[in-house]
Protein backbone atom coordinates (compact mmCIF):
# COMPACT_ATOMS: atom_id res chain seq x y z
CA UNK A 1 0.00 0.00 0.00
CA UNK A 2 1.36 3.40 -1.01
CA UNK A 3 2.12 5.79 1.81
CA UNK A 4 3.26 9.39 1.62
CA UNK A 5 4.59 10.91 4.84
CA UNK A 6 5.49 14.60 5.02
CA UNK A 7 7.88 16.27 7.43
CA UNK A 8 9.68 19.56 7.83
CA UNK A 9 6.90 22.03 8.46
CA UNK A 10 7.08 24.65 11.17
CA UNK A 11 7.03 28.32 12.09
CA UNK A 12 9.35 30.74 10.32
CA UNK A 13 9.59 34.50 9.96
CA UNK A 14 8.91 36.19 6.65
CA UNK A 15 11.96 35.98 4.42
CA UNK A 16 13.07 32.72 5.98
CA UNK A 17 13.35 29.23 4.57
CA UNK A 18 11.96 25.77 5.20
CA UNK A 19 12.50 22.42 3.53
CA UNK A 20 9.65 19.95 3.31
CA UNK A 21 10.20 16.27 2.70
CA UNK A 22 7.86 13.49 1.63
CA UNK A 23 8.87 9.88 2.18
CA UNK A 24 7.15 7.60 -0.32
CA UNK A 25 6.78 3.87 0.22
CA UNK A 26 4.77 0.86 -0.84
CA UNK A 27 4.78 1.38 -4.59
CA UNK A 28 6.66 2.02 -7.80
CA UNK A 29 6.73 5.74 -8.41
CA UNK A 30 8.41 5.91 -11.81
CA UNK A 31 5.02 6.16 -13.52
CA UNK A 32 3.75 8.96 -11.28
CA UNK A 33 3.86 12.71 -11.21
CA UNK A 34 4.54 13.77 -7.65
CA UNK A 35 4.18 17.13 -6.07
CA UNK A 36 2.88 19.50 -3.45
CA UNK A 37 -0.43 21.18 -2.81
CA UNK A 38 -1.36 23.55 -0.02
CA UNK A 39 -4.50 24.63 1.75
CA UNK A 40 -4.82 27.83 3.74
CA UNK A 41 -7.63 28.34 6.28
CA UNK A 42 -10.91 29.05 4.53
CA UNK A 43 -9.46 28.42 1.07
CA UNK A 44 -9.47 25.57 -1.39
CA UNK A 45 -6.51 23.28 -1.77
CA UNK A 46 -4.21 24.61 -4.49
CA UNK A 47 -1.40 23.27 -6.64
CA UNK A 48 2.13 24.38 -5.68
CA UNK A 49 4.68 22.33 -7.63
CA UNK A 50 5.11 18.99 -9.38
CA UNK A 51 7.88 16.81 -10.76
CA UNK A 52 7.84 13.77 -13.00
CA UNK A 53 9.52 10.96 -11.11
CA UNK A 54 11.24 9.43 -14.11
CA UNK A 55 12.10 12.47 -16.27
CA UNK A 56 12.67 15.14 -13.61
CA UNK A 57 10.40 17.63 -15.42
CA UNK A 58 9.18 20.35 -13.06
CA UNK A 59 6.37 22.86 -12.92
CA UNK A 60 5.36 25.52 -10.42
CA UNK A 61 2.45 27.77 -9.71
CA UNK A 62 3.29 31.38 -10.56
CA UNK A 63 3.25 32.63 -6.96
CA UNK A 64 6.18 30.41 -5.93
CA UNK A 65 8.36 30.55 -9.05
CA UNK A 66 11.87 31.68 -8.18
CA UNK A 67 11.33 31.00 -4.47
CA UNK A 68 10.46 27.30 -4.24
CA UNK A 69 12.36 24.36 -5.71
CA UNK A 70 10.97 20.85 -6.03
CA UNK A 71 13.28 17.85 -6.25
CA UNK A 72 13.26 14.10 -5.86
CA UNK A 73 15.72 11.45 -4.80
CA UNK A 74 14.81 8.28 -6.67
CA UNK A 75 17.20 6.13 -4.65
CA UNK A 76 15.59 7.17 -1.37
CA UNK A 77 12.04 7.56 -2.72
CA UNK A 78 11.93 11.05 -1.25
CA UNK A 79 10.30 14.19 -2.58
CA UNK A 80 11.43 17.59 -1.32
CA UNK A 81 10.29 21.18 -1.50
CA UNK A 82 12.85 23.87 -0.67
CA UNK A 83 11.00 27.06 0.20
CA UNK A 84 12.96 30.32 0.31
CA UNK A 85 11.91 33.95 0.78
CA UNK A 86 8.77 32.80 2.52
CA UNK A 87 5.83 35.18 2.81
CA UNK A 88 2.90 35.24 5.24
CA UNK A 89 0.63 34.26 2.34
CA UNK A 90 2.55 30.97 2.07
CA UNK A 91 1.02 29.92 5.39
CA UNK A 92 -0.93 26.71 4.83
CA UNK A 93 -1.01 22.98 5.35
CA UNK A 94 1.21 21.46 2.68
CA UNK A 95 0.31 18.07 1.22
CA UNK A 96 2.42 15.64 -0.73
CA UNK A 97 0.56 14.00 -3.63
CA UNK A 98 1.08 11.40 -6.32
CA UNK A 99 -0.92 10.63 -9.44
CA UNK A 100 -1.00 10.54 -13.22
CA UNK A 101 -1.56 14.32 -13.48
CA UNK A 102 -0.72 17.16 -11.09
CA UNK A 103 -1.42 20.69 -12.23
CA UNK A 104 -3.25 23.89 -11.33
CA UNK A 105 -6.38 22.42 -12.91
CA UNK A 106 -7.46 18.93 -13.85
CA UNK A 107 -5.28 17.10 -11.34
CA UNK A 108 -5.77 13.37 -10.98
CA UNK A 109 -4.46 12.37 -7.56
CA UNK A 110 -4.23 8.77 -6.42
CA UNK A 111 -2.44 9.29 -3.12
CA UNK A 112 -2.23 12.07 -0.54
CA UNK A 113 -0.02 12.55 2.47
CA UNK A 114 -1.43 13.66 5.80
CA UNK A 115 -0.12 17.21 5.51
CA UNK A 116 2.36 19.37 7.39
CA UNK A 117 1.73 22.88 8.71
CA UNK A 118 3.81 25.79 7.50
CA UNK A 119 3.31 29.11 9.28
CA UNK A 120 5.07 32.27 8.15
CA UNK A 121 4.92 35.20 10.57
CA UNK A 122 5.20 38.80 9.45
Residue pairs with C-beta under 8 A, 6 or more apart in sequence:
1 26
1 27
2 24
2 25
2 26
2 27
2 98
2 110
2 111
3 23
3 24
3 25
3 26
3 111
4 22
4 23
4 24
4 96
4 97
4 98
4 111
4 112
4 113
5 22
5 23
5 25
5 96
5 113
5 114
6 20
6 21
6 22
6 94
6 95
6 96
6 113
6 114
6 115
6 116
7 20
7 21
7 22
7 23
7 116
8 18
8 19
8 20
8 21
8 116
9 18
9 20
9 94
9 116
9 117
9 118
10 18
10 117
10 118
10 119
11 119
11 120
11 121
12 18
12 86
12 118
12 119
12 120
12 121
13 120
13 121
14 86
14 87
14 88
14 120
14 121
14 122
15 85
15 86
16 86
16 120
17 82
17 83
17 84
17 85
17 86
18 83
18 86
18 118
19 80
19 81
19 82
19 83
20 36
20 80
20 81
20 83
20 94
20 96
20 116
20 118
21 78
21 79
21 80
21 81
22 34
22 36
22 78
22 79
22 80
22 96
22 113
23 77
23 78
24 34
24 77
24 78
24 79
24 96
24 98
25 77
27 111
29 53
29 74
29 77
29 98
30 53
30 54
30 74
31 53
31 54
31 100
32 53
32 98
32 99
32 100
32 110
33 50
33 51
33 52
33 53
33 98
33 99
33 100
33 101
33 102
34 50
34 51
34 53
34 72
34 79
34 96
34 97
34 98
34 102
35 47
35 48
35 49
35 50
35 51
35 70
35 79
35 96
35 97
35 102
36 48
36 49
36 50
36 70
36 79
36 81
36 94
36 95
36 96
36 97
37 45
37 46
37 47
37 48
37 94
37 95
37 97
38 45
38 46
38 48
38 90
38 92
38 93
38 94
38 95
38 118
39 45
39 46
39 92
39 93
39 95
39 115
40 89
40 91
40 92
40 93
43 92
45 95
46 61
46 104
47 61
47 102
47 103
47 104
47 107
48 60
48 61
48 64
48 68
48 81
48 94
49 58
49 59
49 60
49 61
49 64
49 68
49 70
49 81
50 58
50 59
50 70
50 102
50 103
51 57
51 58
51 59
51 70
51 71
51 72
51 79
52 58
53 72
53 74
56 72
58 70
59 103
60 68
60 70
61 104
63 89
64 83
64 90
67 83
67 84
67 85
67 86
68 81
68 82
68 83
68 84
69 81
69 82
69 84
70 79
70 80
70 81
70 82
71 79
71 80
71 82
72 78
72 79
72 80
73 80
79 96
81 94
83 90
83 118
86 118
86 120
87 120
88 120
88 121
88 122
89 120
90 118
90 120
91 118
91 119
91 120
92 117
92 118
93 115
93 116
93 117
93 118
94 115
94 116
94 117
94 118
95 112
95 113
95 114
95 115
96 112
96 113
97 107
97 109
97 111
97 112
97 113
98 109
98 110
98 111
99 107
99 108
99 109
99 110
99 111
100 108
100 110
101 107
101 108
102 109
